[in-house]
Amino acid sequence: MKNRILLLLLLIGFTGNLWSQSEALMRKYTNNFDIFTDIWTDVPEGMEIKAINLGYNISSSYIIPIEGTHFGVLLGLGITGHNLYSNSVQVDVTDASGKRTGEVKFVRLDSIMPEVSYSRNKIALTYAEVPFEVRYYHEKSGVKVSTGIRIGFLLDSHSKYRGDDYLLGSEDVIRFKKKDLHNVSEYRFTPFVRVGWKWVNVTASYGLTGLYEQNKGPQMHPISLGLSFTPFH
């Protein structure tokens, strides 16, 4: 999975470098680096999420100008990462006989082990994305306004934990990483807006697609708020 993510990052970087070789192409190229925090909606009862859940987006886009206007259409390639820090862990739902139902839910760590202590408990998600946007850019003033949608495809999902041994109840401090989390949505649609001046912008987006597949887990949605930097604008 790391190889896939690295390959995508190299492809984004190579594309940007290729386009920036000539001035004519550079004027039709832009890249973005976003850093943001997620506010999660529709959180299950009892689950508490940290106030700051940092994520990132890196993308490269080609600009198709609309002749005679300050508008352009952009199409590109990107990668987005999310981190969800909470007091709960994902578990499989079972019926009365102990058989898995195919659904997942969140369970508070302190309901498994009272007075549990931990330094890290998170879910991490990485998506390859195809951004499509319409942008207004006034070259003289430097004002930019963009809106669009990103179509994402799941590259990686995993959880990380470091703290008391809530699994076996021993006195050990444990660390573990669980990969390929069950039922995480394989694709997603994320509308976004970006407003700024020259190379600095504020950005906001909303995940239309739930964290988990329909009827297979909590339908949580991220609202992402942050800053976006565009060296080539």
C-alpha positions as CSV (number, residue, x, y, z in Angstrom):
1,M,0.0,0.0,0.0
2,K,2.9,2.4,0.8
3,N,4.3,1.7,-2.7
4,R,1.0,2.8,-4.3
5,I,0.9,6.0,-2.3
6,L,4.6,6.7,-3.1
7,L,3.9,6.0,-6.8
8,L,1.0,8.5,-6.8
9,L,3.0,11.2,-5.1
10,L,5.9,10.7,-7.6
11,L,3.4,10.9,-10.5
12,I,1.9,14.1,-9.1
13,G,5.4,15.6,-8.7
14,F,6.6,14.4,-12.1
15,T,3.5,15.9,-13.8
16,G,4.1,19.2,-12.1
17,N,7.7,19.3,-13.0
18,L,7.0,18.4,-16.6
19,W,4.4,21.1,-17.0
20,S,6.6,23.7,-15.4
21,Q,9.4,23.2,-17.9
22,S,7.9,25.8,-20.3
23,E,6.4,29.2,-19.4
24,A,3.4,28.6,-21.7
25,L,2.5,25.3,-20.0
26,M,3.2,26.7,-16.5
27,R,0.5,29.3,-17.0
28,K,-1.9,26.5,-17.5
29,Y,-0.8,24.5,-14.5
30,T,-1.4,24.8,-10.8
31,N,-0.6,22.7,-7.8
32,N,-2.1,22.8,-4.3
33,F,-0.9,21.8,-0.9
34,D,-3.7,21.9,1.7
35,I,-3.5,21.4,5.4
36,F,-6.8,21.1,7.3
37,T,-8.6,19.8,10.3
38,D,-11.7,17.6,10.2
39,I,-15.0,18.2,12.0
40,W,-16.9,14.9,12.0
41,T,-20.7,14.9,11.8
42,D,-23.2,12.2,12.8
43,V,-20.8,10.9,15.4
44,P,-22.2,7.9,17.4
45,E,-23.4,8.5,20.9
46,G,-20.6,8.2,23.5
47,M,-17.8,8.6,20.9
48,E,-15.7,11.7,21.6
49,I,-13.4,13.0,18.8
50,K,-10.5,15.4,19.4
51,A,-10.9,19.0,18.4
52,I,-8.0,18.9,16.0
53,N,-7.7,16.1,13.4
54,L,-5.1,17.2,10.9
55,G,-5.2,16.1,7.3
56,Y,-3.6,17.0,4.0
57,N,-4.3,17.3,0.3
58,I,-1.7,17.4,-2.5
59,S,-2.8,17.9,-6.1
60,S,-1.7,19.0,-9.6
61,S,-4.2,20.4,-12.1
62,Y,-4.3,21.5,-15.7
63,I,-6.1,24.8,-16.4
64,I,-8.4,25.1,-19.4
65,P,-9.0,28.9,-19.7
66,I,-12.4,30.1,-20.8
67,E,-11.4,32.6,-23.5
68,G,-12.3,36.3,-22.8
69,T,-13.1,35.7,-19.1
70,H,-11.3,35.3,-15.8
71,F,-12.7,31.8,-15.5
72,G,-11.1,28.5,-16.1
73,V,-11.9,24.8,-15.8
74,L,-9.3,22.6,-13.9
75,L,-8.8,18.8,-14.0
76,G,-6.1,17.1,-12.0
77,L,-4.8,14.3,-9.9
78,G,-4.3,14.3,-6.1
79,I,-4.0,12.5,-2.8
80,T,-5.7,13.2,0.5
81,G,-5.1,11.9,4.0
82,H,-7.4,12.1,7.0
83,N,-6.7,11.3,10.7
84,L,-9.5,10.6,13.2
85,Y,-8.5,10.7,16.8
86,S,-11.1,9.5,19.3
87,N,-11.8,7.6,22.6
88,S,-13.3,4.6,20.7
89,V,-12.2,1.7,18.6
90,Q,-13.9,0.0,15.6
91,V,-15.3,-3.5,16.3
92,D,-17.4,-6.0,14.4
93,V,-21.0,-6.2,15.3
94,T,-22.2,-9.7,16.4
95,D,-25.6,-11.2,16.9
96,A,-26.8,-13.1,20.0
97,S,-25.0,-16.3,18.9
98,G,-21.7,-14.4,18.5
99,K,-21.8,-14.5,14.7
100,R,-20.6,-11.4,12.8
101,T,-23.4,-9.5,11.1
102,G,-21.2,-7.7,8.5
103,E,-21.5,-4.4,10.2
104,V,-19.1,-2.4,12.3
105,K,-19.5,0.0,15.2
106,F,-17.4,2.1,17.6
107,V,-16.9,1.1,21.2
108,R,-15.4,3.4,23.9
109,L,-12.1,2.2,25.2
110,D,-13.1,2.9,28.8
111,S,-16.1,0.6,28.4
112,I,-13.7,-2.3,27.6
113,M,-11.1,-1.4,30.2
114,P,-12.0,1.2,32.9
115,E,-9.4,3.9,33.6
116,V,-7.6,2.9,30.4
117,S,-4.7,5.2,29.5
118,Y,-3.4,5.7,26.0
119,S,-1.3,8.2,24.1
120,R,-2.6,7.4,20.6
121,N,-5.8,6.0,19.2
122,K,-6.6,7.0,15.6
123,I,-8.0,5.9,12.2
124,A,-6.0,7.0,9.2
125,L,-7.5,7.1,5.6
126,T,-5.7,7.8,2.3
127,Y,-7.5,8.5,-1.0
128,A,-6.3,9.0,-4.5
129,E,-8.5,11.8,-6.0
130,V,-9.5,13.3,-9.3
131,P,-10.3,17.0,-8.6
132,F,-12.6,18.9,-11.0
133,E,-13.1,22.6,-10.4
134,V,-14.3,25.9,-11.9
135,R,-12.0,28.8,-10.9
136,Y,-12.2,32.6,-11.1
137,Y,-8.8,34.3,-11.1
138,H,-8.2,38.0,-11.5
139,E,-4.6,38.2,-12.4
140,K,-4.1,41.9,-11.6
141,S,-5.6,41.8,-8.1
142,G,-4.6,38.2,-7.4
143,V,-8.1,37.3,-6.1
144,K,-9.1,33.6,-6.6
145,V,-12.4,31.8,-6.0
146,S,-12.8,28.1,-6.9
147,T,-15.5,25.5,-6.4
148,G,-15.6,21.9,-7.5
149,I,-15.7,18.3,-6.5
150,R,-13.1,15.6,-5.8
151,I,-13.8,12.0,-6.7
152,G,-11.8,9.8,-4.4
153,F,-10.7,6.1,-4.4
154,L,-9.5,4.5,-1.2
155,L,-5.8,3.6,-1.2
156,D,-5.3,2.8,2.5
157,S,-7.2,2.5,5.8
158,H,-5.7,1.6,9.1
159,S,-5.9,2.2,12.8
160,K,-3.1,2.8,15.3
161,Y,-3.1,2.4,19.0
162,R,-0.5,2.9,21.8
163,G,-1.4,2.6,25.4
164,D,-2.7,0.2,28.1
165,D,-3.4,-3.4,27.0
166,Y,-7.2,-3.3,26.7
167,L,-7.2,-6.5,24.6
168,L,-5.8,-8.9,27.2
169,G,-5.9,-6.8,30.3
170,S,-2.2,-7.2,31.1
171,E,0.0,-4.4,32.6
172,D,1.9,-4.0,29.4
173,V,1.9,-1.0,27.2
174,I,1.0,-2.2,23.7
175,R,1.4,-0.8,20.2
176,F,-0.4,-2.1,17.2
177,K,-1.5,-1.2,13.7
178,K,-4.6,-2.7,12.1
179,K,-4.7,-2.5,8.3
180,D,-7.6,-2.6,5.8
181,L,-10.4,-1.7,8.1
182,H,-13.7,-3.4,7.4
183,N,-16.5,-1.6,5.5
184,V,-14.7,1.7,4.8
185,S,-16.2,3.3,1.7
186,E,-14.0,2.4,-1.3
187,Y,-14.9,5.7,-3.1
188,R,-16.2,9.1,-2.2
189,F,-17.4,12.5,-3.5
190,T,-16.2,15.7,-1.8
191,P,-17.5,19.1,-2.9
192,F,-15.1,22.0,-2.0
193,V,-14.6,25.7,-2.2
194,R,-11.4,27.7,-2.1
195,V,-11.1,31.5,-1.7
196,G,-7.8,33.4,-1.6
197,W,-5.3,35.9,-2.8
198,K,-2.4,34.9,-5.0
199,W,-0.9,31.8,-3.5
200,V,-2.7,31.7,-0.1
201,N,-6.2,30.5,0.3
202,V,-8.8,29.3,2.8
203,T,-10.6,26.1,1.9
204,A,-13.6,24.1,3.0
205,S,-15.0,20.8,1.9
206,Y,-17.7,18.3,2.9
207,G,-17.6,14.5,2.5
208,L,-20.9,13.5,0.8
209,T,-20.0,9.9,1.1
210,G,-20.1,8.4,4.6
211,L,-17.0,7.0,6.3
212,Y,-18.5,3.4,5.9
213,E,-20.5,1.7,3.3
214,Q,-24.2,2.2,3.5
215,N,-25.8,0.1,6.3
216,K,-22.4,-1.3,7.3
217,G,-21.2,1.2,9.8
218,P,-21.8,4.7,11.2
219,Q,-22.5,7.2,8.5
220,M,-20.0,9.9,9.7
221,H,-19.1,12.7,7.3
222,P,-16.1,15.0,7.5
223,I,-16.2,18.8,7.2
224,S,-12.7,19.9,6.4
225,L,-11.5,23.5,7.1
226,G,-8.0,24.7,6.4
227,L,-5.4,26.6,4.4
228,S,-4.4,25.9,0.7
229,F,-1.2,27.0,-0.9
230,T,-0.8,27.3,-4.6
231,P,2.8,28.2,-5.7
232,F,1.7,28.3,-9.4
233,H,-1.5,30.2,-9.5
